[in-house]
Amino acid sequence: MHEAGIAAEILEIAKTQAAEHGHMRVSEVAVRLGEMSGVVAEALEFAFEALRDGAAEGARIEIKRIPVLARCEACRVESRPGADLVLWCAQCGRPMKVLEGEELTVESVVLEDGDQ
């Protein structure tokens, strides 16, 4: 389950932010997760909850799922493919370029006073 390694990296990013701001604790981490990222959201959430500790103990993860958006470079048509993720242009039959839906990024880290 590579989601455990990804969760560990996300937690490391969040804890680094907390350390850079003094005695802060991580209360929430928002992640943008593309439909084609290869990451299973539920497994990432499970791993995050299992691995959180230190400044991130008790932190929540908010996963913002990003659907695929693709564009045909030939006729400039943009579309959101269905569950089958067919990435061929319905207009001209050429392959489409993925614009969104492959990302996996930490969007924000919410910190709170660690002395509470």
C-alpha positions as CSV (number, residue, x, y, z in Angstrom):
1,M,0.0,0.0,0.0
2,H,2.0,3.0,-1.3
3,E,-0.6,5.3,0.4
4,A,1.2,4.8,3.7
5,G,4.4,6.4,2.2
6,I,2.4,9.2,0.7
7,A,0.6,9.8,4.1
8,A,3.9,9.9,5.8
9,E,5.2,12.5,3.4
10,I,2.0,14.6,3.8
11,L,2.4,14.4,7.6
12,E,6.1,15.4,7.3
13,I,5.1,18.5,5.3
14,A,2.5,19.4,7.9
15,K,4.8,18.9,10.9
16,T,7.5,21.0,9.2
17,Q,5.0,23.8,8.8
18,A,4.1,23.5,12.5
19,A,7.8,23.6,13.5
20,E,8.5,26.6,11.4
21,H,5.7,28.5,13.2
22,G,6.9,27.7,16.7
23,H,4.9,25.6,19.1
24,M,2.0,25.0,16.7
25,R,-0.1,21.8,16.2
26,V,-1.5,20.6,13.0
27,S,-5.3,20.5,13.1
28,E,-6.1,19.8,9.4
29,V,-4.4,19.1,6.1
30,A,-6.2,19.7,2.8
31,V,-5.0,17.6,-0.1
32,R,-6.0,17.8,-3.8
33,L,-6.2,14.2,-5.1
34,G,-6.7,13.7,-8.8
35,E,-8.9,10.9,-10.1
36,M,-6.0,9.6,-12.2
37,S,-3.3,10.0,-9.5
38,G,-3.2,6.3,-8.7
39,V,-4.0,6.9,-5.1
40,V,-7.0,5.4,-3.3
41,A,-8.5,8.2,-1.2
42,E,-9.9,5.8,1.5
43,A,-6.5,4.1,1.9
44,L,-4.7,7.5,2.1
45,E,-7.1,8.6,4.8
46,F,-6.7,5.3,6.8
47,A,-2.9,5.6,6.5
48,F,-2.9,9.3,7.5
49,E,-5.0,8.5,10.7
50,A,-2.7,5.6,11.6
51,L,0.5,7.5,11.2
52,R,-0.3,10.9,12.7
53,D,1.7,11.7,15.8
54,G,3.7,14.5,17.5
55,A,2.5,17.9,16.3
56,A,0.0,16.2,14.0
57,E,-1.6,13.9,16.6
58,G,-5.4,14.2,16.1
59,A,-5.1,16.1,12.8
60,R,-7.7,15.6,10.2
61,I,-7.2,15.1,6.5
62,E,-9.6,16.7,4.0
63,I,-9.3,15.1,0.6
64,K,-10.6,17.2,-2.3
65,R,-11.2,14.8,-5.2
66,I,-10.3,16.4,-8.6
67,P,-12.1,14.9,-11.6
68,V,-10.3,14.5,-14.9
69,L,-10.4,17.4,-17.3
70,A,-9.0,16.8,-20.8
71,R,-8.5,18.9,-23.9
72,C,-8.1,17.9,-27.6
73,E,-5.1,19.7,-28.9
74,A,-6.4,19.4,-32.4
75,C,-9.9,20.9,-32.1
76,R,-9.5,22.5,-28.6
77,V,-12.6,20.7,-27.2
78,E,-12.5,20.2,-23.4
79,S,-14.4,17.5,-21.6
80,R,-14.6,15.6,-18.4
81,P,-14.4,11.9,-19.3
82,G,-16.8,9.5,-17.5
83,A,-15.8,6.6,-15.3
84,D,-14.3,4.8,-18.2
85,L,-11.8,7.6,-18.6
86,V,-11.7,7.4,-22.4
87,L,-9.3,10.1,-23.4
88,W,-10.2,10.3,-27.1
89,C,-11.9,13.3,-28.6
90,A,-15.6,12.8,-29.3
91,Q,-15.3,15.4,-32.1
92,C,-12.3,14.3,-34.1
93,G,-11.2,11.0,-32.6
94,R,-7.7,12.2,-31.6
95,P,-6.1,11.6,-28.2
96,M,-6.8,14.2,-25.5
97,K,-4.3,15.9,-23.1
98,V,-5.1,15.7,-19.4
99,L,-5.3,19.2,-17.8
100,E,-6.5,18.2,-14.3
101,G,-7.0,15.0,-12.5
102,E,-3.5,13.6,-12.1
103,E,-2.4,15.8,-9.2
104,L,-1.6,14.9,-5.6
105,T,-0.8,18.1,-3.7
106,V,-1.0,19.5,-0.2
107,E,-3.2,22.4,-0.7
108,S,-3.1,23.8,2.9
109,V,-2.1,23.1,6.5
110,V,-4.2,24.5,9.3
111,L,-2.3,25.1,12.5
112,E,-3.4,25.9,16.0
113,D,-1.6,27.0,19.2
114,G,0.1,23.9,20.6
115,D,-0.1,25.2,24.2
116,Q,-3.8,24.6,24.4
